[in-house]
């Protein structure tokens, strides 16, 4: 194609005037610059003459009328300029080309321009308007986000950030646009910075995939079966004040200890909907802000000991010989009448029966376990809960009544394991390899902390084995079937044995152990991360916090301190001269909520 002098051409995406001809063309651009280009680098729009690019202002035209007249047909750029603007001039040629380049009404090249049907044009117009609105909303959001605020109309973008913060999305266009790292912690920090989240939002259970709704299955009625009437024997459910799901109680009949446990397996038999739900969950999820039960919610008021005048239980009866060995084990479904007490109330009555007798049995059993190499670690513990957006943390006092109950539960677990072993009953035994640590009952917190780090993990198996940490030849957990799945499995096996039914085979126990432990591992992680989150929130709510920490491990240049009143471990810079178990005055210097960290300094 011959390109005349002073013609209008398209160079890249803008207009240009041909100022000189030759092997190459000298062209003049809108901004006044001159370039030498090859003829194939330009596209002829009008032959001219064009003396000045400043005269290319678009005239008024009949764009829709021309589009309708062409009715989806084809034309050329000169004809299109004539149809729309009534003439083919450099100005109308440029205006017509801009219509083609815009692509709403027309598409193509100068030699072949296609008109789009008006219905298609309207759809495209609506889509473009929507994109323009979205672009405006996006830019507005980015502007507000960079200023550290958000608005109600930003909800779609905030949802995307939330999905990333909860671990449901790996990549976020929002985080990328705001130069934030693509990870949940960064998304959490951004939501806090924008004021969309605050400390009351705990993302950790959802981030680790925990189920946050109670099981939506029905429970059957209690089976029609004989139960031993123990309602005349005083029974006591001893827990922390406010405990919502009491699942064990104690009685003393002469020298015989009774441990009554909520009869959950009576309503959740193997393979039932409730059993399958419990297996998938592994355990009840206890969070400072709420609790998500392992079994349907109706199980607690129906089975919790002391929540009704008379409760169904699976009762474990046992004696201790003079050496503290469990003997004469009997297990039976029962009816019990339970009085609820808290640890402080029992502590004040340890010089009275039956609590004095219960405590003496507990001490005798504990002495035997100590002689067998049991490990005793008494690190600080706290009770933590959230009420009205405020975090409450209360240290749990060291009480003899708490030891009494703990030891009674261990006795019941040993008794059940012995019962199953003697009868060849497949059972979810709990085992633990013996620790090689020479000190089994350390005194200082530093020694306790060091010993805990050396302990081997507890394991569950269908084969019996020793539990080195407890100092027992055989053991199983059986006292919390409302909130631990393997306790429920143990009860299912015991009930089948007592009724003369068909208990689960060893392979079925193995399968349940695997499923329950995998689920419970997620539960434990959600609980640990949530407690760390709420501890940091507590410190946020107490910015001037001061207290004491105990140095439990030295790692230059920082040491690990344990803060008893918070049951919190923190890294603090300490002098080389500070010895383990030293009590250090601490002051809070800051927190990182997404990172679940609190920072302290040692006060001089």
C-alpha positions in Angstrom: 0.0 0.0 0.0 1.3 3.4 -1.0 1.4 5.9 1.9 1.1 9.5 0.7 2.9 12.5 2.2 0.8 14.3 4.9 -1.4 11.3 5.3 -2.9 10.1 8.7 -1.5 6.8 9.9 -1.8 4.7 13.0 1.5 4.1 14.8 1.2 1.7 17.6 -2.0 2.9 19.3 -1.9 6.6 18.4 -2.3 8.9 15.4 0.7 10.1 13.4 1.3 12.4 10.3 3.6 11.3 7.5 6.1 14.3 7.3 8.6 12.8 4.7 8.8 9.8 2.4 11.8 7.5 1.6 13.0 4.1 2.4 11.7 4.9 5.8 8.9 7.3 6.7 9.4 10.3 8.9 6.4 10.6 11.1 5.2 13.2 13.6 3.5 12.1 16.8 0.8 13.8 18.9 3.4 14.9 21.5 5.5 16.7 18.8 8.2 14.0 18.6 9.5 12.8 15.2 10.4 9.3 14.4 11.8 7.4 11.4 9.9 4.1 10.9 9.4 1.4 8.3 6.3 1.6 6.2 5.1 -1.7 7.6 5.2 -0.3 11.1 2.2 2.0 10.3 -1.4 1.6 9.1 -3.0 4.1 6.7 -6.2 5.7 8.1 -6.6 8.6 5.7 -4.6 9.8 2.6 -4.7 13.4 3.7 -3.7 16.1 3.3 -3.2 16.5 7.1 -1.2 19.5 8.2 -1.6 19.3 12.0 -2.5 16.5 14.4 -4.2 19.0 16.7 -7.1 19.1 14.3 -8.3 15.6 15.0 -11.0 16.4 17.5 -13.9 13.9 17.2 -17.1 15.5 15.8 -20.6 14.5 16.9 -21.9 11.4 15.1 -24.7 8.9 14.8 -22.9 5.8 16.1 -25.9 3.6 17.0 -27.8 4.5 13.9 -24.8 3.5 11.7 -24.5 0.2 13.7 -28.2 -0.5 13.3 -28.0 0.3 9.6 -25.1 -2.1 9.1 -27.0 -4.8 11.2 -24.0 -7.0 11.8 -22.6 -6.6 8.3 -19.1 -5.4 7.1 -17.8 -2.1 5.7 -14.6 -0.2 5.4 -13.2 2.6 7.6 -14.0 5.3 5.0 -17.6 4.1 4.6 -17.9 3.9 8.4 -16.6 7.5 8.8 -19.2 8.6 6.2 -22.0 6.7 7.8 -21.3 7.9 11.4 -20.1 11.5 10.7 -21.3 12.3 7.2 -17.8 12.7 5.7 -14.5 11.0 5.4 -11.8 13.4 6.6 -8.7 12.9 8.7 -10.7 13.9 11.8 -13.6 11.5 11.1 -11.2 8.7 10.0 -9.5 9.0 13.4 -12.8 9.1 15.2 -14.1 6.1 13.3 -10.9 4.2 14.0 -11.3 4.9 17.7 -14.8 3.4 17.6 -13.3 0.2 16.0 -10.4 0.1 18.5 -12.9 0.5 21.4 -14.7 -2.6 20.1 -18.1 -1.8 21.5 -20.0 -1.1 18.2 -17.4 -2.1 15.6 -14.4 -4.4 15.2 -11.8 -5.2 12.6 -9.2 -3.4 10.4 -9.5 -0.3 8.1 -10.3 -2.5 5.1 -12.8 -4.8 6.9 -14.9 -3.3 9.7 -17.6 -5.6 11.3 -20.6 -4.1 13.0 -21.9 -5.8 16.1 -25.7 -6.5 16.5 -27.2 -3.9 18.9 -28.4 -6.6 21.3 -24.8 -7.8 21.6 -23.7 -4.2 22.0 -26.1 -3.7 24.9 -24.9 -6.8 26.7 -21.3 -5.6 26.2 -22.2 -2.2 27.5 -23.7 -3.6 30.6 -20.7 -5.8 31.2 -18.3 -2.9 30.7 -20.3 -0.7 33.1 -20.1 -3.5 35.7 -16.4 -3.7 35.2 -16.1 0.0 35.6 -18.1 -0.1 38.8 -15.9 -3.0 40.1 -12.8 -1.1 39.1 -13.9 1.9 41.0 -14.9 -0.2 44.0 -11.5 -2.0 43.9 -9.5 1.2 43.7 -11.6 2.7 46.5 -11.0 -0.3 48.7 -7.2 -0.2 48.1 -7.1 3.5 49.0 -9.0 2.9 52.2 -7.0 -0.2 53.1 -3.7 1.6 52.6 -5.1 4.2 55.1 -5.9 1.4 57.6 -9.6 1.4 57.4 -12.5 -0.3 55.6 -16.1 0.4 54.7 -19.3 -1.8 54.5 -19.0 -2.0 50.7 -15.6 -3.7 51.1 -17.2 -6.9 52.2 -16.2 -9.0 49.2 -12.5 -8.1 49.5 -12.6 -8.6 53.3 -14.1 -12.1 52.8 -11.2 -13.0 50.5 -8.7 -11.9 53.2 -10.7 -13.8 55.8 -10.5 -17.0 53.7 -6.8 -16.6 53.6 -6.6 -15.9 57.3 -8.6 -19.1 58.0 -6.4 -21.2 55.7 -9.0 -21.8 53.1 -7.3 -19.9 50.3 -3.6 -19.9 49.4 -3.4 -16.9 47.1 -5.2 -13.5 47.5 -5.3 -10.8 45.0 -6.0 -8.3 47.8 -2.8 -9.3 49.8 -0.8 -9.1 46.6 -2.1 -5.6 45.7 -1.3 -4.4 49.3 2.2 -5.9 49.2 1.4 -8.4 52.0 2.8 -11.9 52.3 0.6 -14.6 51.0 0.0 -16.5 54.3 -2.7 -16.8 57.0 -0.7 -14.8 59.6 -0.2 -11.9 57.2 -4.0 -11.9 56.3 -4.8 -12.0 60.1 -2.6 -9.0 60.7 -4.2 -7.1 57.8 -7.7 -7.8 59.2 -6.6 -6.5 62.6 -5.0 -3.4 61.0 -8.2 -2.6 59.1 -10.3 -3.0 62.2 -12.4 -5.7 60.6 -11.2 -8.3 63.2 -10.2 -7.8 66.7 -8.8 -10.1 69.4 -12.3 -11.6 69.9 -11.9 -13.4 66.6 -10.1 -16.7 67.2 -9.1 -18.1 63.7 -7.2 -21.1 64.9 -9.9 -23.8 65.2 -11.1 -23.1 61.7 -7.6 -22.8 60.4 -6.7 -26.3 61.6 -10.0 -27.7 60.2 -11.8 -28.3 63.5 -15.6 -28.9 63.4 -17.4 -26.1 65.2 -20.9 -27.5 65.3 -22.3 -30.1 67.7 -23.3 -33.5 66.2 -26.7 -33.3 64.5 -27.8 -36.8 65.2 -30.4 -38.2 67.6 -29.7 -40.5 70.5 -31.9 -43.5 71.3 -33.5 -44.2 74.6 -31.7 -46.2 77.3 -31.8 -49.9 76.7 -34.1 -52.0 78.9 -31.5 -53.8 80.9 -30.8 -54.7 84.6 -28.9 -52.0 86.5 -27.6 -52.2 90.0 -29.3 -49.8 92.3 -26.6 -47.8 94.0 -28.7 -44.8 94.8 -28.4 -45.4 98.5 -24.6 -45.1 98.3 -23.5 -41.5 98.6 -21.7 -40.5 95.3 -19.8 -37.3 94.7 -18.9 -35.7 91.3 -15.9 -33.5 92.2 -14.9 -30.9 89.5 -13.7 -27.4 88.9 -16.6 -25.0 89.7 -18.7 -24.5 86.6 -17.7 -27.7 84.9 -20.5 -28.3 82.3 -20.2 -32.1 81.7 -19.6 -34.1 84.9 -18.9 -37.6 83.7 -17.4 -39.3 86.8 -18.2 -39.6 90.6 -16.8 -41.4 93.6 -18.2 -43.5 96.4 -16.7 -45.3 99.3 -18.4 -48.4 100.6 -16.3 -49.6 103.6 -12.8 -50.1 102.1 -14.2 -50.5 98.5 -13.8 -47.7 96.1 -16.5 -47.1 93.5 -15.8 -44.9 90.4 -19.1 -44.2 88.6 -18.8 -43.1 85.0 -21.5 -41.6 82.7 -22.8 -44.6 80.7 -22.3 -43.0 77.3 -22.0 -46.4 75.5 -25.6 -47.2 76.4 -26.7 -44.5 74.0 -23.8 -44.7 71.5 -23.3 -48.3 70.5 -20.6 -49.3 68.0 -21.5 -48.2 64.4 -24.4 -46.0 65.5 -24.7 -42.5 64.1 -23.5 -41.0 67.4 -20.5 -43.4 67.5 -19.5 -42.4 63.9 -19.8 -38.7 64.8 -17.7 -39.2 67.9 -15.1 -41.2 66.0 -14.7 -38.5 63.4 -14.2 -35.9 66.1 -12.0 -37.9 68.5 -12.8 -35.7 71.5 -14.8 -32.7 72.7 -13.2 -29.5 71.6 -12.7 -27.2 74.7 -12.0 -23.6 73.8 -11.9 -20.6 76.2 -14.9 -19.2 74.4 -17.0 -22.3 73.9 -17.0 -26.1 73.9 -18.0 -28.3 70.9 -19.2 -31.7 72.3 -18.1 -35.0 70.8 -21.5 -36.5 71.3 -24.9 -34.8 70.6 -25.7 -32.0 73.0 -28.6 -34.0 74.6 -26.1 -36.6 75.9 -24.9 -34.3 78.7 -28.2 -33.6 80.4 -29.3 -37.2 79.9 -26.0 -38.8 81.1 -24.1 -36.2 83.1 -23.7 -37.4 86.7 -25.6 -35.2 89.1 -27.5 -33.3 86.5 -30.6 -35.3 87.2 -31.9 -36.8 90.5 -30.8 -40.3 89.4 -28.2 -41.0 86.6 -27.3 -44.1 84.6 -23.7 -45.0 85.1 -21.1 -47.7 84.4 -19.7 -48.3 87.9 -16.2 -49.7 88.6 -15.7 -51.2 92.0 -12.2 -52.1 93.3 -10.2 -52.8 96.4 -6.6 -51.9 97.2 -4.4 -54.3 99.1 -1.8 -53.1 101.6 0.7 -52.4 98.9 -1.7 -50.3 96.8 -2.4 -53.0 94.2 -5.8 -52.9 92.6 -7.8 -56.1 93.4 -11.3 -57.5 93.3 -12.5 -55.5 90.2 -16.2 -55.5 89.4 -17.9 -53.5 86.7 -21.7 -53.1 86.4 -24.3 -50.8 84.8 -25.9 -48.9 87.7 -28.2 -46.2 88.9 -26.5 -43.6 91.1 -27.6 -40.5 93.0 -24.8 -37.9 92.7 -24.0 -34.8 94.6 -21.9 -32.3 92.8 -19.0 -30.6 94.7 -16.0 -28.5 93.6 -12.4 -29.1 94.6 -12.4 -26.3 97.2 -15.4 -27.7 99.0 -13.8 -31.2 99.2 -10.5 -29.7 100.2 -12.2 -28.3 103.3 -13.7 -31.7 104.1 -10.7 -34.0 103.7 -10.7 -34.7 107.5 -14.3 -36.0 107.2 -15.6 -39.3 105.8 -15.9 -40.4 103.1 -13.3 -38.0 101.8 -10.7 -39.0 104.3 -11.0 -42.6 103.3 -10.9 -41.7 99.6 -7.8 -39.7 100.2 -6.0 -42.5 102.0 -6.8 -44.9 99.2 -5.4 -42.3 96.7 -2.3 -41.9 98.7 -1.7 -45.6 99.0 -2.1 -46.1 95.2 0.1 -43.1 94.5 2.8 -44.5 96.8 2.8 -47.8 94.9 3.1 -45.9 91.6 6.0 -43.9 92.9 7.8 -47.1 93.9 7.2 -48.3 90.4 9.0 -45.3 88.9 6.0 -43.1 88.0 6.7 -39.6 86.8 5.2 -36.7 88.8 5.3 -33.3 87.3 3.3 -30.4 88.8 3.8 -27.5 86.4 1.4 -24.5 86.9 -2.0 -24.7 85.3 -4.7 -22.1 84.8 -8.4 -22.0 84.0 -9.1 -19.7 81.1 -12.5 -18.5 79.8 -13.9 -15.7 77.8 -17.0 -13.7 79.0 -18.4 -10.6 77.3 -15.3 -10.2 75.2 -13.0 -10.2 78.2 -10.5 -13.0 78.9 -10.3 -14.4 82.4 -7.3 -16.4 83.6 -7.4 -18.0 87.1 -4.4 -20.1 88.4 -5.5 -23.6 89.6 -4.4 -24.0 93.2 -2.5 -27.2 94.1 -5.1 -29.1 96.1 -5.0 -32.5 97.7 -8.6 -32.9 96.5 -7.5 -32.6 92.9 -4.9 -35.3 93.5 -7.6 -37.5 95.1 -9.8 -37.4 92.0 -6.9 -37.8 89.6 -5.6 -40.8 91.4 -9.1 -42.4 91.6 -9.4 -42.0 87.8 -6.0 -43.7 87.4 -7.2 -46.5 89.6 -10.4 -47.0 87.5 -8.3 -47.0 84.4 -6.0 -49.7 85.8 -8.9 -51.7 87.1 -10.6 -51.6 83.6 -7.4 -52.6 81.9 -6.9 -55.5 84.2 -10.5 -56.6 83.8 -10.1 -56.6 80.0 -6.7 -58.4 80.1 -8.0 -61.2 82.4 -10.8 -61.9 80.0 -8.9 -61.5 76.7 -11.1 -58.6 75.7 -9.7 -56.5 72.9 -9.3 -53.0 74.4 -7.8 -49.6 73.7 -4.9 -49.8 76.1 -2.8 -46.7 76.8 1.0 -47.3 77.0 4.1 -45.2 77.4 7.8 -46.1 77.2 9.6 -45.6 80.5 11.7 -42.5 80.8 15.4 -42.9 81.5 15.5 -39.7 83.7 17.0 -40.5 87.1 14.8 -37.9 88.8 11.1 -39.1 88.8 9.6 -36.3 91.0 11.6 -33.1 90.5 11.0 -30.2 92.8 11.9 -27.0 90.9 10.1 -25.8 87.8 13.2 -25.9 85.8 13.7 -29.6 86.5 10.0 -30.3 85.8 10.3 -28.4 82.5 13.4 -30.4 81.5 11.9 -33.7 82.5 8.7 -33.1 80.5 10.8 -32.5 77.4 12.3 -36.0 77.7 9.0 -37.9 78.1 8.1 -40.2 75.3 4.6 -39.7 73.8 1.7 -41.8 75.1 0.4 -44.4 72.6 -2.8 -46.4 72.2 -2.8 -50.0 71.2 -5.0 -53.1 71.2 -2.1 -54.9 72.9 -1.6 -54.3 76.6 1.7 -52.8 77.8 3.2 -50.8 80.6 2.6 -47.1 81.1 6.0 -45.9 82.3 4.8 -42.4 83.1 2.1 -43.7 85.5 4.2 -46.5 86.9 1.6 -49.1 85.9 1.9 -52.5 84.3 -1.4 -52.0 82.3 -3.7 -49.0 81.9 -6.6 -47.6 79.9 -8.5 -44.4 80.0 -12.2 -45.1 80.8 -13.5 -42.2 82.9 -14.4 -39.6 80.2 -16.6 -41.3 77.6 -18.7 -38.2 77.1 -15.6 -36.3 75.8 -12.9 -38.8 74.6 -13.7 -41.3 71.9 -11.4 -44.1 73.0 -12.9 -44.0 76.5 -16.2 -44.5 74.7 -14.8 -47.5 72.8 -13.5 -49.0 76.1 -17.1 -48.7 77.5 -18.6 -50.3 74.4 -16.3 -53.3 74.9 -17.0 -53.6 78.6 -20.7 -53.4 78.0 -20.6 -56.1 75.3 -18.5 -58.3 77.7 -20.9 -57.8 80.6 -24.0 -58.5 78.5 -22.5 -61.6 76.9 -22.6 -59.9 73.4 -20.0 -59.8 70.7 -17.3 -57.2 71.4 -15.2 -55.6 68.6 -12.3 -57.6 67.3 -8.7 -56.4 67.8 -8.5 -55.1 64.2 -11.6 -53.0 64.8 -10.0 -51.5 67.9 -6.8 -50.8 65.9 -8.9 -49.0 63.3 -10.7 -46.9 65.9 -7.5 -46.0 67.6 -6.0 -44.7 64.4 -9.1 -42.7 63.5 -9.5 -41.3 67.0 -5.9 -40.3 67.4 -5.8 -38.6 64.1 -8.9 -36.5 64.9 -7.8 -35.9 68.5 -4.5 -34.6 67.4 -6.3 -31.8 65.5 -8.4 -31.1 68.6 -5.4 -30.8 70.8 -3.7 -28.5 68.3 -6.8 -26.3 68.0 -7.0 -26.1 71.8 -3.3 -25.3 72.3 -3.3 -22.6 69.6 -6.5 -21.1 70.9 -5.2 -20.9 74.5 -2.1 -19.1 73.2 -4.3 -16.7 71.2 -6.5 -15.9 74.1 -3.5 -15.5 76.4 -2.1 -12.8 74.1 -5.6 -11.2 74.0 -5.6 -11.2 77.8 -2.3 -9.3 77.7 -3.6 -6.9 75.1 -6.4 -6.2 77.5 -3.9 -5.6 80.3 -1.2 -3.5 78.6 0.5 -2.6 81.8 0.9 -6.2 83.0 3.7 -6.9 85.4 4.4 -10.1 87.1 6.9 -12.8 87.9 8.5 -15.5 85.7 10.7 -18.4 86.6 13.7 -19.2 84.4 13.3 -22.8 83.4 15.8 -23.0 80.6 18.9 -20.9 79.5 19.5 -20.4 75.8 21.9 -17.6 75.2 21.1 -14.8 74.7 17.5 -15.5 75.7 16.1 -17.9 78.3 12.7 -19.6 78.6 10.7 -18.3 81.5 7.5 -19.8 82.8 4.9 -17.3 84.0 2.9 -19.3 86.6 -0.1 -17.0 86.8 -0.6 -17.3 83.0 0.9 -20.8 82.5 2.8 -19.1 79.7 6.2 -19.8 78.3 8.1 -16.8 76.9 11.6 -16.0 75.7 13.3 -13.3 77.6 16.8 -11.8 77.5 18.5 -12.7 80.8 22.0 -12.2 82.2 24.5 -15.0 82.1 24.6 -14.9 85.9 20.9 -15.8 86.3 20.4 -19.4 87.4 17.6 -21.7 86.6 14.6 -21.5 88.9 15.4 -17.8 89.5 12.2 -15.7 90.0 12.4 -12.7 87.6 10.2 -9.5 87.7 8.7 -9.1 84.2 7.0 -6.3 82.4 5.0 -6.7 79.2 6.5 -4.7 76.3 4.3 -5.8 73.4 2.3 -8.5 71.7 2.0 -10.0 68.2 -1.5 -11.4 68.1 -1.3 -13.1 64.7 2.0 -14.7 65.8 0.6 -15.6 69.3 3.6 -14.0 70.9 4.0 -11.8 73.9 7.2 -9.9 74.7 8.6 -9.2 78.1 11.6 -7.6 79.7 13.2 -8.2 83.0 12.7 -5.3 85.3 15.9 -4.0 87.0 
